[in-house]
Amino acid sequence: MNSPLLVTGGTGNIGRRAVPLLRAAGRDIRILSRHPLPPEPGVEHLAGNTVSGEGLTAAVEGVDVVLHLAGGAKGDDVAARNLAEAARGAGVRHIVLISVIGADRMPIGYFRAKAEAERAIAASGVPWTVLRAAQLHDFLLPLARGLSRMPVMLAPGGLRFEPVHGDEVARRLAELALGAPAGRVSDLAGPEVLDVPTLAAAYVDAAGSRPRRIRVPLHVPGTIGRAYRAGVNLADETADHGTATWRDYLTQNRREPARR
């Protein structure tokens, strides 16, 4: 029996995609989540909370690699510090962290917490790998759906995204977790840069709905608006890019329920 590979947030959106890939590679998996599922062959589930630190000591015991996917609107920096401390004490040999493109540049609390999480992992004394990814298609789906239902589309002007498919992010994370520590690796973004009206229009087309022809651009004020208009949240020329487009994702989403 090999040492278990710990996946925090393994029941979440990306975790549910990454865990089968790791199992297919022959790894035994331990999943830490707030609401653990029943055990299954090769997969152990433990209850815990990375932000409060509950269950972390037991979760990292005997583990050689940690894939840290657990995250939320707040507390990602605290969670990373807690996990780094527990991993160091348990002799973990590799931590893989998912972060977000623009973590150290976007003037938004969520991005700042991700940057702090990166720093905590890098300073942990445990060999590490960090992958920054663009927003998932799944993240933008509710936005596009909501805008499509408005009689008049109030679209934030200048907001552009480079969405990436969750399956492609999961595959890259699985590769990194199965490999040697690599530090900060190339960012992973989708194959196209899309503004909000284009995202919504593609959703309307894919859903077969009546198009909303009236669009009213909204000005996003302040430093956040300037950052988005400058493309600070977008990948640079060193990034890797997936192949699945927004329209590919919408077509797939028509055939099968969206994964949450």
N, C-alpha and C positions, 0 to 999 in steps of 0.2 A: 504493500500500500504506500503510495507516495504521500509526501507532505501536502496537506490541503492548501489550496489557493483561496484566500479570502476575498470575497467580492462584497463590498459594502453597497447597499442599495441594489442588490442583485435581483430583486423582484420589480424594479422600476423599468422605465421605458428602454433604456440602453442595456440594463442588466439582463433583462429577459432575452435579449438578443445575443449578448456576449457569453452568457453561461453555457448554452448548448455548444458553442464553438470551442470553449475551453474543455468541455467534457469530451467532445469529439477528438480533441488532441490528447486525451488520456489523463487529464488532470482530475483529481478529486476536488470538489468545490465545497467551501463553507460560505454560506450567505448570511450576512448580518442585516437585519431589517427590523423596523418597528413592529411589524405584524408578520411574524415568521409563518411559513407554510409547512405542511407536513413533510417529513424527510422523503427522499426518493433515491434510487440507486446512484451512488456516487456524489450525492448532494446532501449536505447537512445544513439545517436552518437554525439560526440562533436569534434570539430577541436582543435588541440593543438599540442605542441611540448615540450616534457619533457626536452630537452637539452636547448632550448631557454627560457623555462618557460612559453611560450605563452599558455594561456587557462587553466593553472593549477588551478588557484583560483576558477574558475567556475566549473571545473571538480570535485574538492573535496568537494564542498559545499553540506552539508547534507549526506555525505557518511560515512559509519561506517567501511568498509573494502576496502582496495586497493590491487589489485593483479597487481604487476608491472612486465609486460612482455616486454615492449618497450625496444629495444636495437639496437645497431649497432656496426660497426667496431670501432667507436670512440665516446667518450662522455658519456659512461654509468655512470661514476663517477659523472659527472656534473648533469646528469639527476636525479640520486638518491638523490643528495643533494637538488636539486630544489623540488623534490617531497616530501622529508622528511620535508622540511620547510613548504610547503603548507599544508601537512597533519597535522602537529603539530598545525598550526594556525586554522585549521578547526575542530579540535577535533576528528580526525579519531582514531578509537580504535584498528586497526590492519592493518599492512602492511605486505604483503607476497611478497618476492623477489625471482626471479629465478636467480641463479648464475651458475658457472661452476666448475666442479671438478678440483682441483689444482689451484684455483684462487690465493691463497696466496703463491704458490710455483713455478709456471711456469714463466720463465723470458721473458714474451711476453707482450707487451703493452695491448692487449685485456684482458688478465688474470689479470694484475695489476689493470686495470680500474674496473673490476668486484670485486676485493678485496676491492677497495676503496668504491665502491657502497655498499658492505656489511657493511663496517664500518659506512658509512653515515646513513644507515637505523638503525643500532644498537645504534647509538648515537643520534637518532632523538627525543627520549623521547616518541615515539609512540610504543606501544607493537608490536613485530615483529616476523616474521618467515622467515628463509632463507633456500631454497632448492638448493643445488648444484647438477647439472645434468651433465652427460656425453654428448658428441656430439651426436646430433640426426642422425639417419640414413639418413634423408634428406640432412644433411650437407655433408655427405661423398659420396652421390650419384654422384655429378658432378666430384669429384676426381676419383672415380672408372670408370666412363664413359669415362673421358678424357684419362686415362691410357690405357683403353681397345682399344682405337683407334690408339694408337701409334704402328708403325711397330716394334719398339724395346721398351720394357717397361723400362722406366727410373724411378725406384721406390726408393724413399728415404729409406735408410736402417735404421732399428731400430725404425721406427715410428709405434707405436701400438695405437689402439683405442679400446674403450669399448662401441660401439654405442648402443643407446637406442631408442626405438620407441617413436615418438612424442605423440601418443595416451596414452602411459603409463605415460609420464611426465605430460600431461594435466590432467589425472585422479588424480594423486598425488597432483598437484597444486590445483585442485578444492577441494579436501578433506581438504587441509590445509587452504584454504580461507574460507571454511565453518566451520572450527574448531577454537579452541582458540589459541592465540599466543603461539608458542612453541620454539622460539629461533632458533638456528641452528639444523635442523633435519638431519637424516641420508641421506647421498648422495644417488643418484639414478643413476645406471649405467645399461648397457645392460647385457645379460647373457654370453657374450663371449668376449675375448680379441683377436683382429685380427690385423695382420700386413697389410701393404699396398698391397703387392702382393696378399695376400689371399682375401682382399676386391675386388681387380680388377678381380681376377680369378673367384670368385663367380658371379660377374656381367656378365662376358663373358659367363659363363655357363648358367645363367638365361636368358640372351638375345639370346642364341642360336647362338652366333657369333663364328667365327674361333678363337681358342685360340692363344694368343701370347706366343710363347715358349721361346723367348729370353728375359731375364731379366738382366738389368744392375743396380746393386745397387748403389745409390748415397749416398755419405757421407754428412750428415748435420753437418756443423762445429759449433764450439763455444758452448756457454752455452746452447743455445736452443737445439742443437743436443744432448748434454750430458743429458739434462733434459728429452727429449723424450726417449733416450735409457735407462735411469734409471727408466722409467715408472712413472715419477712425475705426469703426466696427468691422471693416472689410479686411480681407486677407491681402498680404503683400505678394510680391513676385516670387518669394521663396516658398510659398505654400503649396501643398499638394491639393488636388481637386478630385472629388468624386465624379461619377458619370451620370448618376440618376438626376434628372431634371425635376423641376416643380411639376410640370405636366405629367411626367412619368409617375411621380408620387400620387398625384390626383387620380390618375387612371387606376393605379393599384388600390387606392383607397376606396374606389367605387366597387371593386370586386370583393374586398374583405374589410372587416371592421378595423377602424383606426386603433393602433396600439397606444395605450395611455401609460 
